[in-house]
Structures are given as structure tokens and as C-alpha cells.
Amino acid sequence: MSRCWLTGASSGIGAALAQCLLEQGHQVALGARHADRLAPLAERFPGQVLLAIGDLDDPVQVAGIATRIEQAWGALDRVILNAGTCEYLEPDHFDPALVERVVRTNFLAVSYCLAAALPLLRAGQRPHLVVMGSSVTWLALPRAGAYGASKAAVRYLVESQRIDLAREGIAVTLVNPGFVDTPLTRRNDFPMPQLWSAQRAASHIAKRLPERPLEINFPRLFILVLRLLGALPARLRLGLGQRLARHEQE
């Protein structure tokens, strides 16, 4: 069984994935800002859970988490960078502070975690890096500029790192979910087609991880439609986006 660091383990996909991995017998360093939501799993799976508490937006705290993992286990076999956030830009008010918050959590925190985790992966067995992206990177959507830009940056960073890390034998997987029922998505004020439960999403991811695929994309039909729409000429994409924006306002 592998030694794994999972960020964003206190809710949503992360919480469901934590349970899947622990039930499979893996050792999991569960990451969150606060320990209280992780205590039940630590009690239920004694000897398998290491609490990795800290704010991933702070590189000093991230380095501290990596030090605790190294002291406890010596290395990591899998890192799953799942933590993230979402805020929407309103059409009548561009908020650069909002953009900064989203980019810091969704992109810069990933870079901090990579810097801390890669030395531990290099010391692990069949090392595997997994990063949570988003299906939104295939098609620009109304109000999603900050979130989509942060996830597009994650995609480019992951694909570039995949090339650089291949010579070291570190597999890199990008996960691109559609809509999943989580505390974040429950705040959405628009229809969410093909909505999956967090448990279904986590189970799907956990089943695919041993294959070490380049990407894990779901739901399949939703992803296919997004990719086809994203391949339309720019003028048609603009028209589609305007129609979606009007629908949101109704």
C-alpha cells in the first residue's frame, strides 16, 4: 500500500476520496486548515492517518507539512493536490482581489505543494503526482474568468511538469471533473448538468489511480460536449457564452 498526501481532505471530493483510499489500506496524510473534520477518520483508521494541518496558501506552512510527512514516513508514493476554491466575477464589477484569492489558492498553492512534495516523491516507490484541474478549461463560461484562468494555469503547469518529470519515472495525472455536488458547488446559482455526487466522483478517481493515466475526465458525455464546443470558432464561442450569460440572468 502507498504513502499518500491528499490536500483538501475535509470536504467534497477530498473527504470522499480520503475514505476510499483509507478503505483500500493506504497510509494517507490528510490535509486541511483545521483538524476537527479529520478527527473521525483518524479514529476510524488508526495507524493509517497522518494529520497534515496547515494553510496551503502559505509556503512556510506547506514546507512544515512536508517536514512532518518526511519525519513520519520518510517518503511519499502518491501526492493528490485536490484543495481548491471558486468565486465568480460579476459582469458589472471586476474585482482583482477576488482574482488574486482564487489564483493564490488554486494555482500558487499547487506550486508551493509541488516544491515541497517532489523531493518526497523522488524518494518514494512508483511515484505518482495527481492534480485536480477542471473541465472549465475547455470552454470559457460567464463569470468564471478567475476560476477558469486559475485552472487553465494548473493544466499548463501540470502538462509541462509531466514532460520534465517523465525522465525520473514520476507519473503525472490531471483530474478534470464536471459538476460535483460539494459545499462549493451548492452555492452555484445556475443549472449544473450531469451533476455527480462527491462519493461517485471519488470512487471513479480511486478506481483509475492504479492505472496512472495522463488524465481522468468525467462525466464522459459532459466532457465530450465541452471539448466539442470549445473547438468551435471564436465568434461562435462568443455567441454561445452570451446565450449562457442571458440564461443565468433570467
Disulfide bonds with the S-S distance in Angstrom:
none
